[in-house]
Amino acid sequence: MPTPSEVFTEIDSRLKSDPSKSKGMNAVYAFDLSGDDGGQYHIALKDGSADVGHGAPENPNITIAMKAEDFVDLALGKLDGTMAFMSGKIKIKGDMGLAMKLQSVLR
């Protein structure tokens, strides 16, 4: 199974190879992952460009807190984001609308 760091690297390369995924989006996502391989990550989207990687961003529009392993499952499509949120596996602070758009960015 990939680590969160590997997943973020993959997301970064996908967004760079297909800028249409982030077209019209202007949002900064902060990820606070706990447990093994946890840490702070970010995805910053600005109308067709993306900055993805390690570290907490300044002024995120949304902060998503979850276990690192759940994040990997979410990114791989093994965990449904809505169900994970309803069951308390994902905690969200900020713009809920952005959480809904995250699925299309991750895939």
Phi and psi in degrees as a GROMACS rama.xvg file:
@    title "Ramachandran Plot"
@    xaxis  label "Phi"
@    yaxis  label "Psi"
@TYPE xy
-70.6863  157.533  PRO-2
-85.005  161.761  THR-3
-55.1101  -39.4387  PRO-4
-59.4753  -42.6973  SER-5
-65.8402  -38.2285  GLU-6
-63.4015  -45.1438  VAL-7
-64.4064  -36.4015  PHE-8
-62.6023  -42.2161  THR-9
-64.4985  -44.3586  GLU-10
-59.5656  -43.9113  ILE-11
-58.5953  -47.7478  ASP-12
-68.3363  -35.4338  SER-13
-64.7319  -44.5349  ARG-14
-67.2969  -33.064  LEU-15
-74.276  -34.2383  LYS-16
-80.6861  -22.384  SER-17
-133.49  78.7613  ASP-18
-61.0159  -18.1505  PRO-19
-62.7837  -24.5888  SER-20
-61.3439  -29.4474  LYS-21
-111.787  9.54883  SER-22
-61.5684  133.135  LYS-23
77.9435  -3.63615  GLY-24
-96.3413  140.589  MET-25
-139.588  90.7469  ASN-26
-152.815  148.096  ALA-27
-119.241  117.397  VAL-28
-99.8314  131.451  TYR-29
-109.79  137.439  ALA-30
-119.589  126.284  PHE-31
-114.69  96.2959  ASP-32
-100.409  131.145  LEU-33
-107.074  166.417  SER-34
87.5687  -164.809  GLY-35
-59.2517  137.193  ASP-36
62.3561  18.4669  ASP-37
-73.9708  -177.269  GLY-38
148.663  -173.785  GLY-39
-100.383  132.03  GLN-40
-137.226  167.911  TYR-41
-147.822  154.093  HIS-42
-131.552  113.721  ILE-43
-111.558  118.94  ALA-44
-110.995  133.176  LEU-45
-140.539  92.9848  LYS-46
34.375  68.7288  ASP-47
97.9928  -10.3933  GLY-48
-119.268  154.774  SER-49
-141.051  144.178  ALA-50
-125.668  115.251  ASP-51
-126.935  136.941  VAL-52
165.021  -160.865  GLY-53
-74.5266  150.331  HIS-54
101.714  152.122  GLY-55
-82.3747  135.697  ALA-56
-82.1215  161.308  PRO-57
-82.418  140.552  GLU-58
47.6331  58.533  ASN-59
-68.7194  150.041  PRO-60
-79.208  -25.0542  ASN-61
-150.633  139.311  ILE-62
-118.767  127.323  THR-63
-115.009  118.979  ILE-64
-111.021  130.568  ALA-65
-166.167  170.811  MET-66
-71.7093  144.163  LYS-67
-55.7537  -42.5414  ALA-68
-66.6256  -34.4155  GLU-69
-68.207  -35.9384  ASP-70
-61.8353  -45.2667  PHE-71
-61.155  -44.7605  VAL-72
-61.202  -40.1595  ASP-73
-62.0883  -47.0034  LEU-74
-65.2857  -32.4236  ALA-75
-84.6669  -5.05181  LEU-76
83.5713  10.4497  GLY-77
-85.0729  -17.3769  LYS-78
-124.912  127.04  LEU-79
-79.6687  126.433  ASP-80
-59.1607  -43.3849  GLY-81
-65.2028  -45.3672  THR-82
-63.9296  -40.5606  MET-83
-63.1306  -39.3866  ALA-84
-67.1473  -46.0124  PHE-85
-62.3682  -34.3083  MET-86
-88.4389  1.46909  SER-87
85.8251  7.17394  GLY-88
-74.6512  -23.9889  LYS-89
-119.62  131.666  ILE-90
-114.011  131.669  LYS-91
-122.434  131.739  ILE-92
-119.477  127.516  LYS-93
114.22  -148.95  GLY-94
-74.5259  105.21  ASP-95
-62.3447  -32.5324  MET-96
-58.4805  -35.1035  GLY-97
-68.989  -31.4828  LEU-98
-62.4553  -40.0819  ALA-99
-64.4303  -36.5976  MET-100
-75.5825  -16.1308  LYS-101
-61.9964  -37.3154  LEU-102
-52.5556  -45.2422  GLN-103
-68.6618  -27.1873  SER-104
-75.7344  -39.2566  VAL-105
-69.8415  -32.325  LEU-106
